[in-house]
Amino acid sequence: MTDQTATPPKQELVRAIGPMQMTLYAAGSMMGAGIYGLVGKAAGQVGAMVWASFLVALVAALLTGLSYACLASRYPRAGGAAYVAHRAFDRGLLTHLVGMATACSGLTSIAAGAWVIGENLGSFAPLAAVPPVVIALAYALLMAGIVFRGIRESIWANLVCTVIEAGGLLLVIVVGARFWGAQDLLAVPSPSEGAATGLVPLLIVQGAALTFFAFVGFEDSINVGEEVKNPRRDLPLGILTVMGITALLYIGVAVTAVSVVPWRELAEAKAPLAHVMTTAAPWLPGWTFVVITVFAVANSALVNYVTASRLLYGMARDGRLPAPLSKVHAGRRTPHVAILVLLAVIAVLVLSGGVAQLGEATTLLLLAVFTVVNLALLVLRRRPGEKKGAFEPPAFVPALGALVCLGLIVVRVSTGALAAPLTAGVLLLAALALYALMPGTAANEARSPEP
């Protein structure tokens, strides 16, 4: 006779990501849409030496990237930085704040991207009469549908978007390479032109604080650890491989952009890379880069959506968020409740507009998260009995990574408007309120199960 009281089997995420898919997923997370507008903003700060800022940013990001590669091979599980912070420091409030800061960064990125999609697609005649907010909401719904459908479908969508996105960057380099040497690559703005300082090294560092986020995507990779077939090998391999590829593409694009278009003109352009292409390849239809931009933005949003849903799933499974968020759909094997909750929050952010300020605030929050992650690796390396990863960088790597992230926080706060740190404070207060509402979280300091 069948036992009617038997507990139903627990649904878990499905391991469907192989080495090639992992590398492409990491590429999609790191090779974000930001580069398509970031080149112009950085040129306004550092002039033609924008390539040097990208180079400094690469070194800075590589330190944290190496720490994430190590942690991903040690603890490949949903929850990412939140789980690592809990394991290292065993402080419920810190774990909660790290998780919420990471989730907020993903949500604001998706909402901002939705507006970019709405405005870009609205420029096409068939959609000219449709309000951008409607297109933005439809796009958010489409992203939610793909993520709900399954990790395989998300990976395939990511693959298509990554190929198109990387192809766009390669196209810029190929058609603009003949302009290399046409401009002075050492030219920088003077204080009379709005430069914050006349010291070139400081200008480059300020530019690096902006371009640093063109290289991040480590958190997106570690959060799908439970869906990778061989996470101990493939997670660090994917992160490190893609950082090298991304570095070559970004620095190549930066050199090309300021070679084709004078840096002052580039800084004024609303769509800098599209402007570069118009100059270097006037024969290319103008809508080409609009389409590439749409795919690039969609890729960033897709990866952020997957990350945020797995983060909420992992935290809820560990008792740090409401339990329904840890539910996995029996058929699709995806955290469907977390996906639906995120869709509701994204819709509110899209309807509220003004997500740019939230994005600046979450920049600061992510730097704080990276600081905690680097410090966590230092603590875990010294703890007896902790498992070793397939990749173990020297101890100075996470130490320098933490110092660099703290330094970038200081640079951004001291040279930027107060709106971003104030908004970050509001987000942290909201996270604190959620923590206070969770029954027993303060007392729930038990170590989470092994991955």
C-alpha positions as CSV (number, residue, x, y, z in Angstrom):
1,M,0.0,0.0,0.0
2,T,1.3,3.5,-0.9
3,D,2.1,5.7,2.0
4,Q,-0.2,8.7,1.5
5,T,1.7,10.7,4.2
6,A,5.0,10.5,2.4
7,T,6.7,13.8,1.8
8,P,6.7,14.7,-1.9
9,P,10.2,14.9,-3.5
10,K,11.8,18.3,-3.3
11,Q,12.1,20.0,-6.7
12,E,15.5,21.3,-7.5
13,L,17.1,23.3,-10.3
14,V,18.3,21.2,-13.3
15,R,22.0,20.9,-14.3
16,A,21.9,21.8,-18.0
17,I,24.8,24.1,-18.5
18,G,28.0,22.7,-20.1
19,P,31.4,24.3,-20.5
20,M,30.6,26.1,-23.8
21,Q,27.3,27.4,-22.6
22,M,28.9,28.5,-19.3
23,T,31.5,30.5,-21.2
24,L,28.9,32.2,-23.4
25,Y,26.7,32.9,-20.4
26,A,29.6,34.5,-18.7
27,A,30.3,36.5,-21.9
28,G,26.7,37.7,-21.9
29,S,26.8,38.8,-18.3
30,M,30.2,40.6,-18.6
31,M,29.8,42.0,-22.2
32,G,26.8,44.1,-21.1
33,A,25.0,46.8,-22.9
34,G,26.9,49.5,-20.9
35,I,29.9,49.6,-23.4
36,Y,27.5,51.0,-26.1
37,G,27.1,54.2,-24.1
38,L,29.9,54.1,-21.7
39,V,32.6,55.0,-24.2
40,G,31.1,58.4,-24.7
41,K,30.7,59.2,-21.0
42,A,34.3,58.1,-20.3
43,A,35.6,60.2,-23.1
44,G,34.0,63.2,-21.5
45,Q,36.0,62.5,-18.4
46,V,39.4,61.5,-19.7
47,G,39.4,62.5,-23.3
48,A,41.2,60.3,-25.8
49,M,42.8,58.4,-23.0
50,V,39.6,56.5,-22.4
51,W,41.5,53.3,-23.5
52,A,43.8,53.8,-20.5
53,S,40.8,54.0,-18.1
54,F,39.5,50.7,-19.6
55,L,42.9,49.2,-19.0
56,V,43.1,50.3,-15.4
57,A,39.5,49.2,-14.9
58,L,40.4,45.8,-16.3
59,V,43.2,45.3,-13.7
60,A,40.9,46.5,-10.9
61,A,38.1,44.2,-12.0
62,L,40.4,41.3,-12.6
63,L,41.3,41.2,-8.9
64,T,37.6,40.7,-7.9
65,G,37.1,38.4,-10.9
66,L,39.8,36.1,-9.7
67,S,38.2,36.0,-6.2
68,Y,34.9,35.1,-7.8
69,A,36.5,32.4,-9.9
70,C,37.9,30.9,-6.8
71,L,34.6,31.1,-4.8
72,A,32.6,29.8,-7.7
73,S,34.7,26.6,-7.8
74,R,34.5,26.3,-4.0
75,Y,30.7,27.0,-3.5
76,P,28.8,26.7,-6.7
77,R,25.3,27.5,-5.5
78,A,22.4,29.9,-5.9
79,G,22.7,32.8,-3.5
80,G,26.1,33.8,-4.8
81,A,27.6,36.6,-2.7
82,A,25.0,36.3,0.0
83,Y,25.9,32.7,0.6
84,V,29.6,33.5,0.6
85,A,29.1,36.3,3.1
86,H,27.1,34.1,5.4
87,R,29.6,31.3,5.3
88,A,32.5,33.6,6.0
89,F,31.0,36.0,8.6
90,D,27.9,34.1,9.9
91,R,26.0,37.4,10.3
92,G,22.4,37.3,9.2
93,L,22.0,41.0,8.7
94,L,25.2,41.3,6.6
95,T,24.1,38.3,4.5
96,H,20.7,39.9,3.9
97,L,22.1,43.3,3.0
98,V,24.6,41.7,0.5
99,G,21.9,39.7,-1.1
100,M,19.5,42.6,-1.4
101,A,22.1,45.0,-2.7
102,T,22.9,42.5,-5.5
103,A,19.3,41.9,-6.3
104,C,18.6,45.7,-6.4
105,S,21.4,46.2,-8.9
106,G,19.9,43.6,-11.2
107,L,16.4,45.0,-11.0
108,T,17.3,48.6,-11.7
109,S,19.5,47.4,-14.6
110,I,16.5,45.5,-16.1
111,A,14.1,48.4,-15.6
112,A,16.6,50.9,-17.2
113,G,17.1,48.5,-20.1
114,A,13.4,48.2,-20.6
115,W,13.2,51.9,-21.2
116,V,16.1,51.8,-23.6
117,I,14.3,49.0,-25.5
118,G,11.1,51.0,-25.5
119,E,12.7,54.2,-26.9
120,N,14.8,52.4,-29.5
121,L,12.0,50.2,-30.8
122,G,9.7,53.2,-30.7
123,S,12.0,54.8,-33.4
124,F,10.8,52.2,-35.9
125,A,7.7,53.3,-37.9
126,P,5.5,50.3,-37.1
127,L,5.9,51.0,-33.4
128,A,6.0,54.8,-33.5
129,A,2.4,55.1,-32.2
130,V,3.0,52.7,-29.2
131,P,4.0,54.5,-26.0
132,P,7.6,53.5,-25.0
133,V,6.3,52.4,-21.5
134,V,4.0,49.8,-23.1
135,I,6.9,48.4,-25.2
136,A,9.1,48.4,-22.0
137,L,6.5,46.5,-20.1
138,A,6.0,44.0,-22.9
139,Y,9.7,43.5,-23.1
140,A,9.9,42.8,-19.3
141,L,7.1,40.3,-19.7
142,L,9.0,38.6,-22.5
143,M,12.1,38.3,-20.4
144,A,10.1,36.8,-17.5
145,G,8.6,34.3,-19.9
146,I,12.0,33.1,-21.2
147,V,13.5,32.8,-17.7
148,F,10.4,30.9,-16.5
149,R,10.5,28.6,-19.5
150,G,13.8,27.1,-18.4
151,I,17.6,27.5,-18.0
152,R,18.2,25.8,-21.4
153,E,15.9,28.3,-23.1
154,S,17.6,31.2,-21.3
155,I,21.0,30.0,-22.2
156,W,20.1,29.7,-25.9
157,A,18.6,33.2,-25.9
158,N,21.7,34.4,-24.2
159,L,23.9,32.7,-26.9
160,V,22.0,34.4,-29.7
161,C,22.2,37.8,-28.0
162,T,25.9,37.4,-27.1
163,V,26.9,36.5,-30.7
164,I,25.1,39.6,-32.0
165,E,26.5,41.8,-29.2
166,A,30.1,40.7,-29.7
167,G,29.6,40.9,-33.4
168,G,28.6,44.6,-33.0
169,L,31.8,45.3,-31.1
170,L,34.0,43.4,-33.6
171,L,32.3,45.3,-36.4
172,V,33.2,48.7,-34.8
173,I,36.9,47.6,-34.6
174,V,37.0,46.1,-38.1
175,V,35.5,49.1,-39.9
176,G,37.3,51.7,-37.7
177,A,40.8,50.1,-37.6
178,R,41.9,52.1,-40.7
179,F,41.5,55.3,-38.6
180,W,44.0,54.2,-36.0
181,G,46.7,56.9,-35.6
182,A,44.4,59.6,-36.9
183,Q,43.9,61.2,-33.5
184,D,46.2,61.9,-30.5
185,L,45.4,59.0,-28.1
186,L,47.1,60.9,-25.2
187,A,44.9,64.0,-25.4
188,V,42.9,64.8,-22.2
189,P,40.5,67.6,-21.2
190,S,41.8,70.6,-19.4
191,P,40.2,71.9,-16.2
192,S,38.7,74.8,-18.3
193,E,36.9,72.1,-20.3
194,G,35.3,70.6,-17.1
195,A,38.0,68.2,-16.1
196,A,37.9,67.5,-12.4
197,T,41.7,67.8,-12.2
198,G,44.7,68.6,-14.3
199,L,46.5,65.4,-13.1
200,V,46.4,62.8,-15.9
201,P,46.7,59.7,-13.6
202,L,43.9,60.9,-11.4
203,L,41.7,61.6,-14.5
204,I,42.4,58.0,-15.7
205,V,41.5,56.6,-12.3
206,Q,38.2,58.6,-12.3
207,G,37.5,57.2,-15.7
208,A,38.3,53.7,-14.4
209,A,35.7,54.1,-11.6
210,L,33.2,54.6,-14.4
211,T,34.4,51.9,-16.8
212,F,35.0,49.3,-14.0
213,F,31.4,48.2,-14.4
214,A,31.8,47.3,-18.1
215,F,33.8,44.3,-16.8
216,V,31.6,43.0,-14.0
217,G,29.4,40.0,-14.3
218,F,31.0,37.6,-11.9
219,E,27.9,37.5,-9.6
220,D,25.8,36.4,-12.6
221,S,28.0,33.4,-13.2
222,I,28.3,32.1,-9.6
223,N,24.5,32.3,-9.2
224,V,23.8,29.6,-11.8
225,G,26.3,27.2,-10.1
226,E,23.6,24.7,-9.3
227,E,22.6,24.5,-13.0
228,V,26.2,23.9,-14.3
229,K,27.1,20.2,-15.0
230,N,30.7,20.6,-13.8
231,P,30.8,23.8,-11.8
232,R,34.1,23.2,-10.1
233,R,35.9,23.3,-13.5
234,D,33.5,25.3,-15.8
235,L,32.7,28.3,-13.5
236,P,36.2,29.6,-13.0
237,L,37.2,28.7,-16.6
238,G,34.2,30.6,-18.0
239,I,34.8,33.7,-15.8
240,L,38.6,34.0,-16.6
241,T,38.2,33.2,-20.3
242,V,35.6,35.8,-20.8
243,M,37.5,38.5,-18.9
244,G,40.4,38.1,-21.4
245,I,38.1,38.2,-24.4
246,T,36.1,41.2,-23.0
247,A,39.3,43.1,-22.3
248,L,40.5,42.8,-25.9
249,L,37.2,43.8,-27.3
250,Y,36.7,46.8,-25.0
251,I,40.1,48.3,-25.3
252,G,40.0,47.8,-29.1
253,V,36.6,49.5,-29.2
254,A,37.9,52.4,-27.0
255,V,40.9,53.0,-29.2
256,T,38.8,52.8,-32.4
257,A,36.1,55.1,-31.1
258,V,38.5,58.0,-30.2
259,S,40.4,57.4,-33.5
260,V,37.3,57.6,-35.7
261,V,35.6,60.5,-33.9
262,P,37.4,63.3,-31.9
263,W,36.8,62.7,-28.2
264,R,34.9,65.9,-27.6
265,E,32.4,64.9,-30.3
266,L,32.2,61.4,-29.0
267,A,31.4,62.7,-25.5
268,E,28.4,64.7,-26.9
269,A,26.9,61.8,-28.9
270,K,23.7,60.2,-27.5
271,A,24.6,56.9,-29.1
272,P,28.5,57.1,-29.3
273,L,29.2,53.7,-31.1
274,A,26.4,54.3,-33.5
275,H,27.9,57.7,-34.3
276,V,31.3,56.0,-34.8
277,M,29.8,53.6,-37.2
278,T,28.0,56.4,-39.1
279,T,31.4,58.1,-39.6
280,A,33.5,55.0,-40.3
281,A,30.9,53.1,-42.4
282,P,28.3,55.5,-43.9
283,W,27.2,52.7,-46.2
284,L,25.8,50.7,-43.2
285,P,22.0,51.2,-42.6
286,G,21.4,53.4,-39.6
287,W,19.0,50.9,-38.0
288,T,21.7,48.2,-37.8
289,F,23.2,49.5,-34.5
290,V,19.7,50.2,-33.1
291,V,19.0,46.4,-33.5
292,I,22.4,45.5,-32.1
293,T,21.8,47.7,-29.1
294,V,18.4,46.2,-28.5
295,F,20.0,42.7,-28.4
296,A,22.8,43.9,-26.1
297,V,20.3,45.4,-23.7
298,A,18.1,42.3,-23.8
299,N,21.1,40.1,-23.1
300,S,22.0,42.2,-20.0
301,A,18.4,42.0,-18.8
302,L,18.1,38.3,-19.3
303,V,21.3,37.5,-17.4
304,N,20.3,39.9,-14.6
305,Y,16.8,38.3,-14.4
306,V,18.3,34.8,-14.1
307,T,20.7,36.0,-11.4
308,A,18.1,37.9,-9.4
309,S,15.7,34.9,-9.4
310,R,18.4,32.4,-8.3
311,L,19.5,34.9,-5.6
312,L,16.0,35.2,-4.1
313,Y,15.6,31.4,-4.5
314,G,18.8,30.7,-2.7
315,M,18.2,33.1,0.1
316,A,14.6,31.9,0.6
317,R,15.8,28.3,0.7
318,D,18.3,29.3,3.5
319,G,15.4,30.9,5.5
320,R,16.4,34.5,4.8
321,L,13.5,35.5,2.6
322,P,9.9,34.3,2.6
323,A,9.7,30.5,1.9
324,P,7.5,30.7,-1.2
325,L,10.4,32.3,-3.1
326,S,12.2,28.9,-2.8
327,K,9.6,27.0,-4.7
328,V,10.6,25.4,-8.0
329,H,8.1,24.7,-10.8
330,A,7.6,21.0,-11.1
331,G,7.5,21.0,-14.9
332,R,9.9,23.8,-15.9
333,R,12.3,23.4,-12.9
334,T,12.7,27.1,-12.5
335,P,12.0,29.3,-9.4
336,H,8.7,30.5,-10.7
337,V,7.5,32.4,-7.6
338,A,10.7,34.4,-7.5
339,I,10.4,35.1,-11.2
340,L,6.8,36.4,-10.8
341,V,7.7,38.6,-7.8
342,L,10.6,40.1,-9.7
343,L,8.3,40.8,-12.7
344,A,6.0,42.8,-10.4
345,V,8.9,44.8,-8.9
346,I,10.3,45.5,-12.4
347,A,6.9,46.7,-13.6
348,V,6.7,49.2,-10.8
349,L,10.3,50.5,-11.5
350,V,9.4,50.8,-15.2
351,L,6.2,52.7,-14.5
352,S,8.0,55.0,-12.0
353,G,10.6,56.1,-14.6
354,G,13.8,57.7,-13.2
355,V,15.7,54.5,-12.9
356,A,19.0,56.1,-13.8
357,Q,19.5,57.4,-10.3
358,L,18.7,54.0,-8.9
359,G,21.3,52.5,-11.3
360,E,24.0,55.0,-9.9
361,A,23.1,54.0,-6.4
362,T,23.4,50.3,-7.1
363,T,26.8,51.0,-8.5
364,L,27.9,51.9,-5.0
365,L,26.1,49.0,-3.5
366,L,27.8,46.5,-5.9
367,L,31.2,48.0,-5.0
368,A,30.3,47.3,-1.4
369,V,29.3,43.8,-2.2
370,F,32.5,43.1,-4.0
371,T,34.4,44.5,-1.0
372,V,32.6,42.0,1.2
373,V,33.2,39.1,-1.2
374,N,36.9,39.8,-1.4
375,L,37.2,40.0,2.4
376,A,35.1,36.8,2.7
377,L,37.6,34.9,0.6
378,L,40.4,36.1,2.8
379,V,38.5,34.8,5.9
380,L,37.6,31.4,4.2
381,R,41.2,30.8,3.0
382,R,42.4,31.0,6.7
383,R,39.7,28.8,8.1
384,P,40.7,25.2,8.8
385,G,38.6,22.5,7.1
386,E,37.3,24.8,4.3
387,K,37.3,23.1,0.9
388,K,39.8,24.3,-1.7
389,G,38.7,25.4,-5.1
390,A,39.9,24.2,-8.4
391,F,41.4,27.7,-8.8
392,E,43.1,29.4,-5.9
393,P,44.7,32.8,-6.4
394,P,47.4,34.2,-4.0
395,A,46.1,35.9,-0.8
396,F,47.2,39.3,-2.1
397,V,44.5,39.1,-4.8
398,P,41.4,39.4,-2.6
399,A,43.2,41.8,-0.3
400,L,44.0,44.2,-3.2
401,G,40.5,43.6,-4.7
402,A,38.9,44.8,-1.4
403,L,41.2,47.9,-1.3
404,V,40.4,48.7,-5.0
405,C,36.7,48.5,-4.5
406,L,36.8,50.7,-1.4
407,G,39.0,53.2,-3.3
408,L,36.4,53.3,-6.1
409,I,33.6,53.9,-3.6
410,V,35.6,56.9,-2.3
411,V,36.2,58.2,-5.8
412,R,32.6,58.0,-6.8
413,V,31.2,59.5,-3.6
414,S,33.7,62.3,-3.5
415,T,33.4,63.3,-7.2
416,G,29.8,62.6,-7.9
417,A,26.4,64.0,-6.9
418,L,24.9,63.2,-3.5
419,A,21.8,61.7,-5.1
420,A,23.4,58.3,-5.7
421,P,24.7,57.7,-2.1
422,L,21.4,59.0,-0.7
423,T,19.4,56.6,-2.9
424,A,21.7,53.8,-1.9
425,G,21.0,54.6,1.8
426,V,17.2,54.4,1.1
427,L,17.6,51.0,-0.6
428,L,19.6,49.8,2.4
429,L,16.9,51.1,4.8
430,A,14.3,49.2,2.7
431,A,16.4,46.0,3.0
432,L,16.7,46.5,6.7
433,A,12.9,46.8,7.0
434,L,12.4,43.6,5.1
435,Y,14.9,41.9,7.4
436,A,13.0,43.1,10.4
437,L,9.8,41.7,9.0
438,M,11.2,38.2,8.5
439,P,10.4,36.1,11.5
440,G,13.4,34.6,13.2
441,T,16.0,35.9,10.8
442,A,18.0,37.5,13.6
443,A,18.2,34.2,15.4
444,N,18.6,32.1,12.3
445,E,22.4,32.0,12.2
446,A,22.8,28.3,11.5
447,R,25.2,27.5,8.7
448,S,23.5,26.7,5.4
449,P,23.9,23.2,4.0
450,E,26.9,22.3,1.9
451,P,26.5,22.8,-1.8
